[in-house]
Amino acid sequence: SSGINAEWPLRPGILDVHSGGDHADEMKKFLKDAQQVRDKVVGIESIVNQIRGYHGKITGSAARNEDVHQSLNRAMDEIREMFDTVKQALKTLDEKFKAVKADDSDQNHRTSDVRIMSSQYTTLQRWFFETWTEYNECQSDYREKCKEKLTRQIQITEKKVTQEEINKMIESGKFTVFSMLFNLSPSSSTL
């Protein structure tokens, strides 16, 4: 987790501090959108933790648990959708920020707006990138643990299996050699 304060970026009353007019409405909208992105990133972090739990259950069990695999697949679908949503929202925030930066009317308020928007956008973008990196590391760790599990199971069976076959098993989500060795290829029908 990034350590971002749960109250960030909006605190009670922050939207009321800015001056009136179109600029205030624009700023309120930007901060509201930033808060929605923040909430989504918190949700993504939560799902990453759920996925880690599912990974632990899958790699720690000798038998395949369909319920855990289905839960993992649902979480993976949800996180992909949330990642896409946040990427699009960040792109929109960037466009709004650039539009305010390009607007040279009322420079006194615009300068502070640009600094606030820049700070919000940069922090959200960095946080999202850190969360994305954490997710990718989680997936990479899972893949390595699956390879280790399969390799141990293969050693027990004394079966010769190529690295490519192990990768195919991981790609297909079939992590138990004992039930899958018979289905790897036509020549593997006997042990």
PyMOL commands that set and color helices and strands:
alter all, ss='L'
color gray80, all
select helices_A, chain A and resi 14-16+22-60+66-102+107-157+163-172+177-183+186-188
alter helices_A, ss='H'
color red, helices_A
deselect
rebuild
show_as cartoon
